[in-house]
Amino acid sequence: MRWMALCVTLALALLGCERSTEADSGPKPGGGAEVKPAPKGNKEPIRSLPQVDTSALDDFSESIWIDMVNELLSPCGEPVSVARCVSEGRKCAKCVPAARYVARLVDNGYSRDEIRDVFRVRYGDDTKVSGITAGDSPLRGSPMAPVTLYEFSDFQCPHCKMAAPMLKKVVEESDGKVKLVFKQYPLPGHPRAREAAKATIAAQKQGKFWEMHDLLFDNQDDIQRANFDDYAKKLGLDVARFRADMASKETEKKIEADIAEGHKAGVDSTPSVYVNDRRFMFSPDQLGPYVQEELDQ
């Protein structure tokens, strides 16, 4: 069953609408510097941590967890393993959540190599992206929330439609501790996505971005310019202003600015989600526990 769960998880994580171009740039997950193992010295491996519940793991899985937390380095850059960081009560607040993260990955069926890869993406010095800013992008949640989700999305992408309610749920259930910043990323292969993006930007100028966002995803199979005025009327917008804002150069510039940020961050498919400037490598249904680990730091 665990291997079946792994296959399902990996399949979901890879689901997305791909960008059909070779112009992408920026950091790519799974490559680059290797994860360096913690120095072994003469110390015996640490086999249990009271702060980490491993009761769901069978003996084989627990052995993998023990190996990994004794191999992977502290997320704070100290030359000690995650396990030793926790057991010695070091100041690094990331060590306990990191050990729990590894336990969750093992329980979900990830192999040692896969754990090394995703651990590096989450904690490696070279995998934190730069250049993504909230700016005037639509925001859901409290602006002061300590955890920031950036979502690069395409309104014609079915996987973005599936992810939208999951992202909303994480924000709403966070008690003000998580905010979501929406970034426009219409893909070249989706001919109506850019016009849909323009409609949401025009709605945003009248305070109704999220309402238009939801309407477009609810009617994704029938996205076309002829319907946008009806949606604007339904939301009580000034339709003449809405049309003008859709056609404005400022709206086009906003879309291009978001796409440029996505290119720099290495976005190659939608939805692409970043949690506190780290690429989220899993399916959206795993976002809840991942965010909780961020909050526990």
C-alpha positions as CSV (number, residue, x, y, z in Angstrom):
1,M,0.0,0.0,0.0
2,R,2.9,2.4,0.8
3,W,4.4,1.9,-2.6
4,M,1.0,2.5,-4.2
5,A,0.7,5.7,-2.1
6,L,4.1,6.8,-3.4
7,C,3.1,6.2,-7.1
8,V,-0.1,8.2,-6.5
9,T,1.8,11.0,-4.7
10,L,4.4,11.3,-7.5
11,A,1.8,11.3,-10.2
12,L,-0.1,14.0,-8.5
13,A,3.0,16.1,-7.9
14,L,3.8,15.9,-11.6
15,L,0.3,16.9,-12.7
16,G,0.2,20.3,-14.1
17,C,-0.2,22.3,-17.3
18,E,3.3,22.5,-18.8
19,R,4.8,25.5,-20.4
20,S,5.7,24.6,-24.0
21,T,8.8,26.6,-24.5
22,E,12.6,26.2,-23.9
23,A,12.8,29.8,-22.6
24,D,12.4,28.9,-19.0
25,S,15.2,29.8,-16.7
26,G,15.9,29.7,-13.0
27,P,16.5,27.0,-10.4
28,K,15.2,23.6,-11.2
29,P,14.2,21.1,-8.5
30,G,16.2,17.9,-8.1
31,G,19.5,19.1,-9.6
32,G,22.5,21.1,-8.5
33,A,24.5,20.6,-5.3
34,E,24.2,17.3,-3.6
35,V,23.0,17.0,0.0
36,K,26.1,16.6,2.2
37,P,25.8,14.0,4.9
38,A,26.4,14.9,8.5
39,P,29.8,14.1,9.9
40,K,29.6,10.7,11.5
41,G,32.5,10.8,14.0
42,N,32.4,8.0,16.6
43,K,28.9,8.7,17.8
44,E,26.2,6.1,17.5
45,P,23.1,7.0,15.4
46,I,20.2,8.5,17.3
47,R,17.3,6.1,17.1
48,S,14.4,8.1,18.7
49,L,13.4,11.7,19.3
50,P,10.6,12.4,21.8
51,Q,9.6,15.4,19.8
52,V,8.8,13.3,16.7
53,D,6.0,10.7,16.5
54,T,7.1,7.7,14.5
55,S,4.4,5.4,15.7
56,A,2.8,5.2,12.2
57,L,6.0,3.7,10.8
58,D,6.7,0.0,10.6
59,D,10.2,-1.3,11.5
60,F,11.5,-1.0,8.0
61,S,10.2,2.5,7.5
62,E,11.5,3.5,10.9
63,S,14.9,2.3,9.9
64,I,14.9,4.6,6.9
65,W,13.8,7.5,9.1
66,I,16.7,6.8,11.5
67,D,19.2,6.7,8.6
68,M,17.9,9.9,7.1
69,V,17.7,12.1,10.2
70,N,21.2,11.0,11.1
71,E,22.5,11.7,7.6
72,L,20.8,15.0,6.7
73,L,22.4,18.2,8.0
74,S,20.7,20.7,10.2
75,P,18.6,23.1,8.2
76,C,20.4,26.0,9.9
77,G,23.7,25.1,8.3
78,E,25.3,23.7,11.4
79,P,27.7,20.7,10.8
80,V,25.5,18.3,12.7
81,S,22.7,16.0,11.7
82,V,19.1,16.8,12.1
83,A,18.8,14.1,14.7
84,R,21.7,15.5,16.8
85,C,20.4,19.0,16.4
86,V,17.1,17.9,18.0
87,S,18.6,15.6,20.7
88,E,21.1,18.3,21.8
89,G,18.4,21.0,21.9
90,R,20.3,23.3,19.6
91,K,18.9,26.8,18.9
92,C,17.9,25.9,15.3
93,A,14.1,26.1,15.4
94,K,13.9,24.2,12.0
95,C,15.3,20.9,13.3
96,V,12.2,19.4,15.0
97,P,9.9,20.3,12.0
98,A,12.6,18.9,9.7
99,A,12.7,15.6,11.5
100,R,8.9,15.4,11.4
101,Y,9.0,16.3,7.7
102,V,11.3,13.3,7.1
103,A,9.0,11.0,9.1
104,R,6.0,12.2,7.0
105,L,8.0,11.6,3.7
106,V,9.0,8.1,4.9
107,D,5.4,7.3,5.8
108,N,4.3,8.4,2.3
109,G,6.7,5.9,0.8
110,Y,9.5,8.2,-0.4
111,S,12.9,6.5,-1.0
112,R,16.1,7.7,0.5
113,D,17.2,9.5,-2.7
114,E,13.8,11.1,-3.1
115,I,14.0,12.4,0.5
116,R,17.4,13.8,-0.1
117,D,16.1,15.7,-3.2
118,V,13.0,17.2,-1.6
119,F,14.8,18.0,1.7
120,R,17.4,19.9,-0.3
121,V,14.7,21.9,-2.2
122,R,13.1,22.8,1.1
123,Y,16.3,23.6,3.1
124,G,19.2,24.0,0.7
125,D,21.2,27.2,0.5
126,D,21.0,27.2,-3.3
127,T,17.2,26.5,-3.7
128,K,15.6,29.6,-2.2
129,V,14.3,31.7,-5.1
130,S,14.4,35.5,-5.3
131,G,12.5,38.0,-7.3
132,I,9.0,37.0,-6.3
133,T,7.2,39.9,-4.6
134,A,3.7,40.6,-3.5
135,G,3.6,44.1,-5.0
136,D,0.1,44.9,-6.1
137,S,-0.8,41.2,-6.8
138,P,-4.1,39.9,-5.4
139,L,-3.8,38.7,-1.8
140,R,-5.9,36.3,0.2
141,G,-5.4,36.3,4.0
142,S,-3.6,38.7,6.3
143,P,-0.8,40.8,4.8
144,M,1.2,40.2,8.1
145,A,0.9,36.4,8.0
146,P,4.3,34.7,8.6
147,V,3.9,32.1,5.8
148,T,3.5,33.3,2.2
149,L,2.2,31.2,-0.6
150,Y,2.9,32.4,-4.2
151,E,0.7,30.7,-6.8
152,F,1.5,31.0,-10.5
153,S,-1.8,30.0,-12.2
154,D,-3.5,29.8,-15.6
155,F,-7.3,30.0,-15.8
156,Q,-7.5,27.5,-18.6
157,C,-5.5,24.9,-16.7
158,P,-7.6,22.1,-15.2
159,H,-5.0,21.4,-12.5
160,C,-5.1,25.1,-11.4
161,K,-8.9,24.7,-11.0
162,M,-8.4,21.7,-8.8
163,A,-5.8,23.4,-6.7
164,A,-7.7,26.6,-6.1
165,P,-10.1,25.4,-3.3
166,M,-7.2,23.6,-1.6
167,L,-5.1,26.8,-1.4
168,K,-8.1,28.8,-0.2
169,K,-8.8,26.2,2.5
170,V,-5.2,26.4,3.8
171,V,-5.4,30.2,4.1
172,E,-8.9,30.1,5.7
173,E,-7.9,27.5,8.3
174,S,-4.6,29.1,9.3
175,D,-6.1,31.6,11.7
176,G,-4.4,34.5,9.9
177,K,-1.0,32.8,9.7
178,V,-0.9,32.1,6.0
179,K,-1.4,34.4,3.0
180,L,-1.8,33.6,-0.7
181,V,-0.4,35.8,-3.4
182,F,-1.8,35.2,-6.9
183,K,0.4,35.5,-10.0
184,Q,-0.8,35.4,-13.5
185,Y,0.9,32.8,-15.7
186,P,-1.2,32.2,-18.8
187,L,0.4,29.4,-20.9
188,P,1.1,29.8,-24.6
189,G,-0.9,26.6,-25.3
190,H,-4.0,28.0,-23.7
191,P,-5.4,30.6,-26.2
192,R,-8.1,32.0,-23.8
193,A,-6.0,32.1,-20.7
194,R,-4.6,35.5,-21.3
195,E,-8.0,37.1,-21.9
196,A,-9.2,35.5,-18.7
197,A,-6.2,36.9,-16.8
198,K,-7.1,40.4,-18.1
199,A,-10.6,39.9,-16.9
200,T,-9.4,39.2,-13.3
201,I,-7.1,42.1,-13.4
202,A,-9.9,44.4,-14.5
203,A,-12.1,43.0,-11.8
204,Q,-9.3,43.6,-9.2
205,K,-9.4,47.3,-10.0
206,Q,-12.9,47.3,-8.7
207,G,-12.2,45.1,-5.7
208,K,-13.6,41.9,-7.1
209,F,-10.5,39.8,-8.1
210,W,-11.3,36.7,-6.1
211,E,-15.0,36.8,-7.2
212,M,-14.0,36.8,-10.8
213,H,-11.3,34.2,-10.1
214,D,-13.9,31.8,-8.8
215,L,-16.4,32.5,-11.6
216,L,-13.8,31.8,-14.3
217,F,-12.7,28.5,-12.7
218,D,-16.4,27.5,-12.1
219,N,-17.0,28.1,-15.8
220,Q,-13.6,26.9,-17.1
221,D,-15.1,24.8,-19.9
222,D,-16.8,27.9,-21.4
223,I,-14.1,30.6,-21.0
224,Q,-14.5,33.1,-23.8
225,R,-14.5,36.9,-24.2
226,A,-18.2,37.0,-24.9
227,N,-19.0,35.9,-21.4
228,F,-16.8,38.3,-19.5
229,D,-19.2,41.2,-19.6
230,D,-21.9,39.0,-18.2
231,Y,-19.6,38.0,-15.4
232,A,-18.8,41.7,-14.7
233,K,-22.5,42.5,-14.5
234,K,-23.1,39.5,-12.2
235,L,-20.4,40.9,-9.9
236,G,-21.9,44.4,-10.0
237,L,-18.9,45.9,-11.8
238,D,-18.9,49.1,-13.9
239,V,-18.9,47.3,-17.3
240,A,-17.6,50.2,-19.3
241,R,-14.7,50.6,-16.9
242,F,-14.1,46.8,-16.8
243,R,-13.8,46.7,-20.6
244,A,-11.4,49.7,-20.6
245,D,-9.2,48.1,-18.0
246,M,-9.1,44.8,-19.8
247,A,-7.9,46.6,-22.9
248,S,-5.3,48.8,-21.2
249,K,-1.6,48.5,-21.6
250,E,-1.2,48.6,-17.9
251,T,-3.1,45.3,-17.6
252,E,-0.9,43.7,-20.3
253,K,2.2,44.9,-18.4
254,K,1.0,43.3,-15.2
255,I,0.6,40.0,-16.9
256,E,4.1,40.2,-18.4
257,A,5.6,41.2,-15.1
258,D,4.1,38.2,-13.4
259,I,5.4,35.9,-16.2
260,A,8.9,37.4,-15.9
261,E,8.9,36.7,-12.1
262,G,7.8,33.1,-12.9
263,H,10.6,32.7,-15.4
264,K,13.2,33.9,-12.9
265,A,11.8,31.5,-10.3
266,G,11.9,28.5,-12.7
267,V,8.2,28.1,-13.2
268,D,7.7,25.4,-15.9
269,S,4.1,24.4,-15.3
270,T,0.9,25.5,-13.6
271,P,0.0,25.6,-10.9
272,S,3.4,26.3,-9.4
273,V,3.4,27.1,-5.7
274,Y,6.2,28.6,-3.6
275,V,6.1,28.5,0.2
276,N,8.2,31.2,1.8
277,D,10.3,31.4,-1.4
278,R,10.8,27.6,-1.7
279,R,9.3,25.5,-4.5
280,F,6.5,23.3,-3.2
281,M,7.2,19.9,-4.8
282,F,4.1,18.0,-3.9
283,S,0.4,17.8,-4.8
284,P,-1.8,20.6,-3.4
285,D,-3.5,18.2,-0.9
286,Q,-0.2,17.9,1.0
287,L,0.0,21.7,1.5
288,G,-1.7,21.6,4.9
289,P,1.0,19.6,6.8
290,Y,3.8,21.3,4.9
291,V,2.5,24.7,6.0
292,Q,2.1,23.5,9.5
293,E,5.8,22.5,9.5
294,E,6.6,26.0,8.4
295,L,4.6,27.4,11.3
296,D,6.2,25.1,13.8
297,Q,9.7,26.6,13.1
